[in-house]
Structures are given as C-alpha cells and as structure tokens.
C-alpha cells in the first residue's frame, strides 16, 4: 500500500467561517466540497506545500507562523492510503479566488456537514466545530 501525504487548510475569516472549494469536473470527487490544499512535492515540508497550494489554488499568501496544525485524517482509497494534516489559518494576504475550484464558499463550521465532501475530509469537521 502506498501512503500519500496531502495537506489541507481551514481558512477562518473574522466571522469564524471556514472556506471550502468545490472540486471541478474531470477530477476525482468532482462536485464535492473540500478544504484547500494538496500533495507535497519531493523535499517539501507540509507547511511549504500548503503555502504553495494556497497561492496556486486561491491566489493568497501566508507564512508558516500563521499555520496552526489542528488535526489529521487517515483514509484508505483502494491501494493508496491518504494521510492529511489539517492546519488552521486566520491570517493571509489577498482575497481568495477560485483558480482551481468550480466555486468557493465561506461556511459556518456547524454547516459544513451540509456540503458533500470526500470521505477523507469528513472527519476534519468535528475538530473544527470544537475549535470554532
């Protein structure tokens, strides 16, 4: 079994809402909602990958000091086992825009379950609700 390390981020705005993005057509889990993030490149730390992914996916920039690890999820997808730490970020520069997602939404943590998500993302909701 291959272990795949992927990072995710819960961007939290001043109203304590969390940003989620809708996966585009043609990608695995198209139409489902997810936390921004992605795969690590060789030699990359999780924080560096997340900073890069936030810039690529949303056009925003942040710093390692603004990323706080909250929890992680571990989920098997066939022969690949996904390990995904979730970071919380409350400070960034720029306004998030949907560069790779079909749509973006700011959602109250308690309403996240109203948006269908990939199985690996679902366990991340409860710790976010506890935090916020």
C-alpha positions in Angstrom: 0.0 0.0 0.0 1.3 3.5 -0.9 1.0 6.3 1.7 0.2 9.7 0.2 0.8 12.8 2.3 -1.5 15.6 1.4 -2.1 18.9 3.4 -5.3 20.8 3.9 -6.1 24.2 5.4 -9.1 25.6 7.2 -9.0 29.3 6.3 -11.0 31.0 9.0 -12.3 34.6 8.5 -13.2 37.2 11.1 -16.8 35.9 11.3 -15.4 32.4 12.2 -16.5 30.9 8.9 -14.4 28.3 7.0 -13.5 28.4 3.3 -14.3 25.3 1.2 -13.9 24.8 -2.5 -15.9 22.7 -4.9 -13.9 20.2 -6.9 -14.1 20.8 -10.7 -15.4 18.4 -13.4 -12.9 15.9 -14.6 -11.2 15.4 -11.2 -11.7 12.7 -8.7 -14.7 13.5 -6.4 -15.8 16.2 -8.9 -18.6 18.4 -7.4 -17.7 17.6 -3.8 -16.5 20.2 -1.4 -13.1 20.2 0.2 -10.6 22.2 2.2 -7.9 23.9 0.1 -4.6 22.1 -0.1 -2.8 19.4 -2.0 0.0 17.0 -2.4 3.6 17.6 -1.2 6.3 17.9 -3.8 9.6 16.0 -3.2 11.6 17.6 -0.4 8.7 19.9 0.6 7.6 20.4 4.2 3.8 20.3 4.9 3.8 24.0 5.7 5.7 24.9 2.5 3.3 22.7 0.4 0.3 24.4 2.0 1.7 27.9 1.4 2.4 27.0 -2.3 -1.1 25.3 -2.7 -2.9 28.4 -1.2 -1.1 30.6 -3.7 -1.8 28.3 -6.7 -5.5 27.4 -5.8 -6.7 30.7 -4.2 -4.2 33.4 -5.1 -3.4 34.2 -1.4 -0.2 34.2 0.5 0.6 33.4 4.1 3.5 32.4 6.3 4.5 29.3 8.3 3.9 31.2 11.5 0.2 31.7 10.5 -0.4 27.9 10.1 -1.5 26.1 13.2 -1.8 22.3 13.0 -5.2 21.2 14.3 -5.8 17.5 13.5 -5.3 14.9 10.7 -7.2 12.3 8.9 -6.2 8.9 7.7 -8.2 7.2 5.0 -7.7 4.3 2.5 -8.7 4.8 -1.1 -8.0 1.4 -2.7 -4.3 0.8 -2.8 -3.5 4.4 -1.7 -3.7 5.4 2.0 -4.1 9.2 2.4 -2.6 10.9 5.4 -3.8 14.5 5.6 -2.9 17.0 8.4 -5.3 20.0 8.7 -3.9 23.4 9.5 -5.9 26.4 10.6 -5.0 29.8 9.1 -6.6 33.1 10.3 -4.2 35.5 8.6 -3.3 35.8 4.9 -2.7 38.4 2.3 -5.1 38.7 -0.7 -8.7 37.7 -1.3 -9.3 34.1 -2.1 -10.4 33.4 -5.6 -11.4 30.1 -7.3 -8.5 29.4 -9.5 -8.8 25.6 -9.4 -12.2 25.1 -7.8 -15.6 25.5 -9.5 -16.8 27.6 -6.6 -15.8 28.8 -3.1 -18.0 29.2 -0.1 -17.5 30.7 3.4 -19.4 28.3 5.7 -20.1 28.2 9.5 -18.3 25.1 10.9 -21.6 23.6 12.1 -23.0 23.8 8.5 -20.0 22.0 6.9 -21.9 18.7 7.0 -24.5 20.2 4.6 -21.8 20.1 1.9 -20.9 16.7 0.5 -17.2 16.1 0.9 -14.7 13.3 0.0 -14.6 10.7 2.8 -11.1 11.8 4.0 -12.4 15.4 4.6 -15.4 14.5 6.7 -13.6 13.5 9.9 -12.0 17.0 9.9 -15.3 18.7 10.6 -15.8 17.8 14.3 -12.4 19.2 15.4 -13.2 22.4 13.5 -16.6 22.7 15.2 -14.9 22.1 18.6 -12.3 24.9 17.9 -14.7 27.5 16.5 
